[in-house]
Amino acid sequence: MGTIELREKWKKSITKVDERFLRMVDALYESYTQNELNYYNDLPETAKKLINQGLEDINEGRVHSHEDVIVEFRKKYNLV
């Protein structure tokens, strides 16, 4: 069952379930969204440093387009 089918199933079912079930689903949803928002805090310090360095590079304009990288790669390895 795909995402669209699951959404349709739950749209139809939500009016048929009891309060206990709704509270469990709500708690699951809250836990899921909190974990999604706080994923950064769970990363190792090395990963955080690399992400922050990447963001700093972007802000300082130290970036290259995909096309530029491919051109350099082809030159370096004599690819046509």
GIURRA-V951713 format. One record per helix or strand. SS is the DSSP state (@ for helix, = for strand). FROM is the first residue (numbers start at 1). TO is the last residue. If there is no record, write none. Layout:
BEGIN
<<SS:FROM:TO> <SS:FROM:TO>>
END
This chain:
BEGIN
<<@:3:13> <@:19:37> <@:39:42> <@:45:59> <@:66:76>>
END
